[in-house]
């Protein structure tokens, strides 16, 4: 039976959260949305708030998760992060942006964690 896109998304979101918790991140919220833009995960690493974008690809042979993190997606993430900081009274200079690239070879998830990425 074929899995729905939502079921697959739930699985890799859980894999991302487990990975972050294993590395001592405190998950603050997931799927933070404003209008049509979203932040996948907001967490704390030590005392720093971290905005985390997660991209998943079942096979990375032709198109990697990194390929899916386009200039447009980065710009939208920056807008959403600015809004989050404004509404929560957080100085954006104290925010770190991370990117998790997740692939699945059919048995296990492989996660690449890119810390402190630039959105410009």
Backbone as ProteinMPNN parsed JSONL, in Angstrom:
{"seq_chain_A": "XXXXXXXXXXXXXXXXXXXXXXXXXXXXXXXXXXXXXXXXXXXXXXXXXXXXXXXXXXXXXXXXXXXXXXXXXXXXXXXXXXXXXXXXXXXXXXXXXXXXXXXXXXXXXXXXXXXXXXXX", "coords_chain_A": {"N_chain_A": [[0.828, -1.18, 0.0], [0.594, 2.169, -0.892], [2.101, 4.935, 0.702], [0.646, 7.93, 1.965], [1.366, 11.361, 1.072], [1.252, 12.983, 3.347], [1.631, 11.148, 5.451], [4.254, 10.303, 4.911], [5.543, 12.774, 5.219], [5.05, 13.242, 7.939], [6.6, 11.189, 9.032], [9.298, 11.896, 8.339], [9.444, 14.361, 9.562], [9.236, 13.632, 12.241], [11.593, 12.128, 12.384], [13.443, 14.224, 12.059], [12.93, 15.767, 14.367], [13.562, 13.908, 16.393], [16.291, 13.591, 15.84], [17.227, 16.209, 16.4], [16.567, 16.437, 19.151], [18.174, 14.417, 20.152], [20.576, 15.669, 19.887], [20.481, 17.542, 21.844], [18.737, 19.73, 21.445], [16.041, 21.854, 22.288], [12.78, 21.544, 21.488], [10.672, 24.063, 20.49], [8.447, 24.782, 18.924], [6.567, 23.428, 16.16], [5.901, 23.626, 12.661], [5.192, 26.403, 12.378], [3.122, 28.875, 11.244], [2.402, 31.566, 9.03], [0.072, 33.109, 7.097], [0.718, 31.871, 3.985], [3.26, 31.002, 4.409], [5.826, 29.169, 6.183], [7.569, 28.002, 9.081], [9.471, 25.222, 9.673], [10.557, 24.003, 12.058], [11.049, 25.36, 15.269], [13.473, 25.842, 17.612], [15.536, 25.528, 20.587], [18.967, 25.851, 21.062], [21.213, 25.388, 23.386], [21.078, 28.495, 24.719], [20.169, 29.783, 22.528], [17.826, 30.742, 20.07], [16.73, 28.799, 17.395], [15.936, 28.652, 14.053], [14.65, 26.249, 11.979], [14.838, 24.808, 8.895], [13.513, 22.141, 7.076], [14.11, 19.74, 4.661], [13.07, 17.048, 2.653], [13.893, 14.23, 0.688], [13.038, 11.351, -1.015], [14.717, 9.85, -2.65], [18.006, 10.73, -3.367], [19.303, 10.736, -5.696], [18.675, 12.09, -8.099], [17.63, 14.592, -7.414], [18.407, 16.569, -4.787], [17.758, 17.213, -1.247], [18.963, 19.635, -0.669], [18.89, 20.902, -3.153], [16.215, 21.543, -3.243], [15.961, 23.618, -1.501], [15.492, 26.452, -2.339], [16.261, 29.754, -3.707], [13.948, 31.319, -3.542], [12.531, 29.958, -1.504], [14.286, 30.409, 0.618], [14.092, 33.209, 0.829], [11.373, 33.483, 1.558], [11.467, 32.127, 3.996], [13.074, 33.875, 5.429], [11.374, 36.149, 5.568], [9.304, 35.049, 7.139], [10.694, 34.396, 9.452], [11.489, 36.958, 10.279], [8.958, 38.011, 10.908], [8.205, 36.257, 12.99], [10.157, 36.931, 14.891], [9.504, 39.634, 15.339], [6.866, 39.452, 16.411], [7.369, 38.025, 18.705], [9.126, 39.515, 20.095], [11.955, 39.268, 19.743], [15.327, 39.82, 19.098], [16.46, 39.762, 15.874], [19.106, 39.381, 15.279], [19.947, 37.638, 17.159], [19.102, 35.192, 16.37], [19.534, 31.984, 14.961], [19.849, 30.296, 11.868], [19.214, 27.116, 10.705], [19.601, 24.237, 8.584], [18.161, 21.184, 7.739], [18.831, 18.43, 5.833], [17.251, 15.715, 4.602], [17.388, 12.377, 3.613], [16.253, 9.183, 2.407], [17.086, 5.868, 2.229], [15.399, 3.802, 1.915], [15.545, 2.189, 4.102], [16.796, 3.521, 6.249], [16.996, 6.856, 7.625], [19.017, 9.475, 6.442], [20.641, 12.225, 7.693], [21.725, 15.452, 7.076], [23.13, 18.148, 8.644], [23.117, 21.506, 8.464], [24.495, 24.258, 9.87], [23.788, 27.604, 10.927], [23.179, 29.016, 8.481], [23.184, 31.261, 5.653], [20.612, 33.402, 4.5], [20.515, 35.169, 2.436]], "CA_chain_A": [[0.0, 0.0, 0.0], [1.365, 3.402, -1.024], [1.91, 5.886, 1.795], [0.235, 9.275, 1.543], [2.401, 12.378, 1.271], [1.173, 13.448, 4.735], [2.265, 10.121, 6.286], [5.702, 10.395, 4.673], [5.994, 14.013, 5.828], [5.052, 13.013, 9.381], [7.739, 10.326, 9.376], [10.579, 12.599, 8.316], [9.406, 15.4, 10.585], [9.565, 12.936, 13.49], [13.03, 11.819, 12.311], [14.161, 15.487, 12.294], [12.773, 16.122, 15.78], [14.377, 12.961, 17.181], [17.695, 13.954, 15.61], [17.519, 17.439, 17.146], [16.521, 16.133, 20.583], [19.379, 13.624, 20.444], [21.674, 16.63, 19.939], [20.171, 18.462, 22.948], [17.893, 20.87, 21.097], [14.725, 21.878, 22.917], [11.808, 21.909, 20.468], [9.716, 25.062, 20.972], [7.223, 24.611, 18.138], [6.726, 22.919, 14.794], [4.925, 24.1, 11.675], [4.767, 27.774, 12.672], [2.616, 29.393, 9.977], [1.741, 32.845, 8.797], [-0.49, 33.05, 5.746], [1.139, 30.668, 3.26], [4.656, 30.705, 4.723], [5.937, 28.304, 7.353], [8.852, 27.577, 9.651], [9.263, 23.812, 10.014], [10.838, 23.755, 13.477], [11.717, 26.39, 16.052], [14.06, 25.126, 18.745], [16.615, 26.202, 21.316], [20.247, 25.157, 21.185], [21.689, 26.127, 24.549], [20.122, 29.581, 24.946], [19.916, 30.45, 21.262], [16.677, 30.294, 19.284], [17.169, 28.312, 16.09], [14.91, 28.415, 13.05], [15.16, 25.087, 11.246], [14.153, 24.398, 7.666], [13.739, 20.717, 6.832], [13.719, 19.255, 3.336], [13.179, 15.593, 2.536], [13.783, 13.586, -0.615], [13.082, 9.898, -0.888], [15.96, 9.449, -3.309], [18.789, 11.934, -3.658], [20.061, 10.461, -6.912], [18.408, 13.072, -9.136], [17.336, 15.903, -6.839], [18.712, 16.474, -3.365], [17.047, 18.18, -0.4], [19.642, 20.925, -0.815], [18.363, 21.505, -4.382], [14.857, 22.02, -2.97], [16.035, 24.821, -0.671], [15.715, 27.442, -3.379], [16.373, 31.163, -3.342], [12.601, 31.751, -3.155], [12.232, 29.375, -0.196], [15.113, 31.126, 1.591], [13.505, 34.539, 1.005], [10.142, 33.297, 2.332], [11.86, 31.775, 5.362], [13.545, 35.116, 6.052], [10.171, 36.928, 5.891], [8.597, 34.394, 8.243], [11.559, 34.548, 10.628], [11.346, 38.357, 10.711], [7.643, 38.135, 11.541], [8.283, 35.525, 14.255], [10.948, 37.741, 15.82], [8.732, 40.825, 15.662], [5.729, 39.128, 17.282], [7.858, 37.442, 19.958], [10.082, 40.474, 20.668], [13.287, 38.668, 19.713], [16.249, 40.5, 18.184], [16.784, 38.794, 14.816], [20.548, 39.098, 15.288], [20.16, 36.536, 18.105], [18.51, 33.985, 15.783], [20.375, 31.188, 14.061], [19.084, 29.535, 10.887], [19.815, 25.832, 10.358], [18.924, 23.482, 7.528], [18.311, 19.733, 7.803], [18.58, 17.746, 4.567], [16.968, 14.332, 4.96], [17.127, 11.418, 2.545], [15.909, 7.859, 2.91], [17.489, 4.842, 1.276], [14.435, 2.717, 2.013], [15.663, 1.564, 5.421], [17.2, 4.491, 7.27], [17.102, 8.259, 7.272], [20.318, 10.124, 6.552], [20.397, 13.641, 7.963], [22.846, 16.385, 7.033], [22.751, 19.333, 9.421], [23.867, 22.709, 8.116], [24.241, 25.241, 10.91], [24.058, 29.03, 10.718], [23.206, 29.3, 7.046], [22.779, 32.6, 5.227], [19.404, 33.374, 3.68], [20.635, 36.125, 1.331]], "C_chain_A": [[0.878, 1.251, 0.0], [1.062, 4.333, 0.143], [1.479, 7.231, 1.229], [1.395, 10.238, 1.782], [2.415, 12.866, 2.718], [1.849, 12.449, 5.673], [3.774, 10.169, 6.145], [6.255, 11.632, 5.356], [6.067, 13.867, 7.344], [6.273, 12.203, 9.803], [9.05, 11.095, 9.364], [10.603, 13.779, 9.261], [9.768, 14.801, 11.949], [11.053, 12.584, 13.524], [13.859, 13.073, 12.592], [14.107, 15.871, 13.766], [13.607, 15.205, 16.668], [15.86, 13.276, 17.053], [18.071, 15.175, 16.454], [17.529, 17.191, 18.651], [17.743, 15.318, 21.005], [20.602, 14.538, 20.583], [21.356, 17.798, 20.887], [19.469, 19.75, 22.546], [16.58, 20.722, 21.844], [13.75, 22.37, 21.848], [10.795, 22.877, 21.085], [8.386, 24.931, 20.243], [7.568, 24.013, 16.777], [5.619, 23.512, 13.937], [4.339, 25.467, 12.03], [4.368, 28.422, 11.346], [2.104, 30.817, 10.086], [1.328, 32.835, 7.334], [-0.032, 31.76, 5.062], [2.606, 30.324, 3.496], [4.745, 29.942, 6.03], [7.391, 28.147, 7.78], [8.622, 26.151, 10.127], [9.43, 23.555, 11.507], [11.5, 24.988, 14.076], [12.188, 25.697, 17.329], [15.043, 26.037, 19.473], [17.816, 25.276, 21.353], [21.033, 25.959, 22.207], [20.677, 27.241, 24.792], [19.763, 30.317, 23.664], [18.699, 29.859, 20.56], [17.176, 29.95, 17.885], [15.94, 28.043, 15.225], [15.444, 27.306, 12.152], [14.249, 24.766, 10.063], [14.518, 22.943, 7.407], [13.251, 20.39, 5.429], [14.016, 17.764, 3.263], [13.082, 15.187, 1.072], [13.945, 12.089, -0.412], [14.367, 9.351, -1.499], [16.729, 10.714, -3.644], [19.599, 11.77, -4.938], [19.898, 11.566, -7.956], [18.21, 14.483, -8.593], [17.491, 15.811, -5.336], [17.834, 17.42, -2.553], [17.654, 19.578, -0.514], [19.147, 21.657, -2.074], [16.991, 22.124, -4.15], [14.841, 23.285, -2.114], [16.445, 25.988, -1.567], [15.859, 28.853, -2.819], [15.022, 31.711, -2.866], [12.239, 31.223, -1.773], [13.035, 30.082, 0.9], [14.534, 32.511, 1.878], [12.229, 34.448, 1.853], [10.441, 32.939, 3.78], [12.356, 33.013, 6.109], [12.357, 35.999, 6.44], [9.466, 36.351, 7.119], [9.39, 34.522, 9.537], [11.469, 35.972, 11.171], [10.028, 38.567, 11.443], [7.642, 37.445, 12.91], [9.032, 36.363, 15.302], [10.179, 38.983, 16.268], [7.617, 40.516, 16.66], [6.156, 38.552, 18.627], [8.925, 38.305, 20.632], [11.481, 39.864, 20.834], [14.116, 39.458, 18.708], [16.706, 39.473, 17.138], [18.275, 38.473, 14.769], [20.896, 37.974, 16.274], [19.6, 35.218, 17.604], [19.544, 33.292, 14.908], [19.454, 30.415, 13.124], [19.87, 28.269, 10.552], [18.981, 25.158, 9.273], [19.218, 22.002, 7.717], [17.918, 19.156, 6.45], [18.431, 16.263, 4.886], [16.724, 13.516, 3.694], [16.838, 10.066, 3.196], [16.273, 6.839, 1.845], [16.533, 3.646, 1.292], [14.45, 2.039, 3.372], [15.901, 2.599, 6.517], [17.183, 5.901, 6.715], [18.552, 8.698, 7.416], [20.033, 11.615, 6.687], [21.712, 14.396, 7.9], [22.358, 17.666, 7.697], [23.69, 20.474, 9.06], [23.498, 23.78, 9.124], [24.59, 26.654, 10.436], [24.179, 29.39, 9.239], [22.767, 30.733, 6.779], [21.556, 32.485, 4.339], [19.475, 34.359, 2.517], [21.336, 35.482, 0.174]], "O_chain_A": [[1.8, 1.367, 0.807], [-0.095, 4.501, 0.528], [1.902, 7.619, 0.14], [2.288, 9.968, 2.586], [3.486, 13.136, 3.262], [2.564, 12.852, 6.591], [4.497, 10.087, 7.137], [7.303, 11.573, 5.998], [7.03, 14.314, 7.967], [6.904, 12.503, 10.817], [9.843, 10.961, 10.295], [11.674, 14.171, 9.724], [10.52, 15.402, 12.715], [11.702, 12.72, 14.561], [14.871, 12.998, 13.29], [15.121, 16.257, 14.347], [14.279, 15.67, 17.589], [16.599, 13.233, 18.036], [19.098, 15.18, 17.133], [18.412, 17.686, 19.352], [18.279, 15.515, 22.096], [21.545, 14.218, 21.306], [21.897, 18.895, 20.743], [19.593, 20.761, 23.237], [16.067, 19.616, 22.014], [13.882, 23.492, 21.357], [10.141, 22.554, 22.077], [7.325, 24.965, 20.865], [8.706, 24.087, 16.314], [4.544, 23.853, 14.43], [3.123, 25.656, 11.985], [5.183, 28.51, 10.428], [1.476, 31.215, 11.067], [2.143, 32.582, 6.446], [-0.366, 30.669, 5.523], [3.137, 29.431, 2.835], [3.863, 30.045, 6.883], [8.308, 28.157, 6.959], [7.693, 25.891, 10.892], [8.559, 22.964, 12.146], [12.392, 25.585, 13.474], [11.407, 25.054, 18.03], [15.335, 27.151, 19.037], [17.699, 24.083, 21.635], [21.468, 27.076, 21.93], [19.509, 26.949, 25.05], [19.119, 31.365, 23.711], [18.552, 28.64, 20.464], [17.937, 30.701, 17.274], [15.032, 27.309, 15.614], [16.553, 27.404, 11.627], [13.059, 24.493, 10.221], [15.682, 22.558, 7.506], [12.125, 20.72, 5.055], [15.046, 17.283, 3.734], [12.284, 15.739, 0.314], [14.862, 11.627, 0.268], [15.02, 8.486, -0.916], [16.15, 11.673, -4.155], [20.482, 12.578, -5.227], [20.863, 11.94, -8.623], [18.582, 15.459, -9.245], [16.777, 15.051, -4.682], [17.229, 18.334, -3.114], [16.94, 20.579, -0.46], [19.0, 22.879, -2.067], [16.642, 23.117, -4.786], [13.81, 23.951, -2.016], [17.59, 26.442, -1.548], [15.616, 29.11, -1.64], [14.962, 32.475, -1.902], [11.697, 31.964, -0.953], [12.516, 30.325, 1.989], [14.489, 32.94, 3.031], [12.032, 35.252, 2.764], [9.75, 33.395, 4.69], [12.08, 33.172, 7.298], [12.341, 36.546, 7.543], [9.08, 37.089, 8.026], [8.811, 34.734, 10.603], [11.382, 36.171, 12.382], [9.989, 39.228, 12.481], [7.129, 38.0, 13.882], [8.594, 36.484, 16.446], [10.204, 39.34, 17.445], [7.445, 41.237, 17.642], [5.387, 38.587, 19.587], [9.548, 37.889, 21.609], [12.094, 39.934, 21.899], [13.66, 39.734, 17.598], [17.272, 38.437, 17.487], [18.667, 37.415, 14.277], [21.997, 37.426, 16.235], [19.618, 34.224, 18.331], [20.325, 33.938, 14.209], [18.399, 29.936, 13.54], [21.037, 28.333, 10.166], [17.808, 25.478, 9.078], [20.376, 21.603, 7.842], [16.802, 19.37, 5.979], [19.365, 15.629, 5.378], [15.955, 13.914, 2.819], [17.138, 9.841, 4.368], [15.825, 6.931, 0.702], [16.844, 2.595, 0.733], [13.479, 1.385, 3.754], [15.28, 2.55, 7.578], [17.332, 6.121, 5.513], [19.23, 8.344, 8.38], [19.283, 12.192, 5.899], [22.683, 14.043, 8.568], [21.302, 18.197, 7.351], [24.893, 20.417, 9.315], [22.335, 24.171, 9.228], [25.529, 26.87, 9.669], [25.164, 29.993, 8.812], [22.063, 31.339, 7.587], [21.467, 31.574, 3.516], [18.568, 34.379, 1.684], [21.537, 36.121, -0.859]]}, "name": "protein", "num_of_chains": 1, "seq": "XXXXXXXXXXXXXXXXXXXXXXXXXXXXXXXXXXXXXXXXXXXXXXXXXXXXXXXXXXXXXXXXXXXXXXXXXXXXXXXXXXXXXXXXXXXXXXXXXXXXXXXXXXXXXXXXXXXXXXXX"}
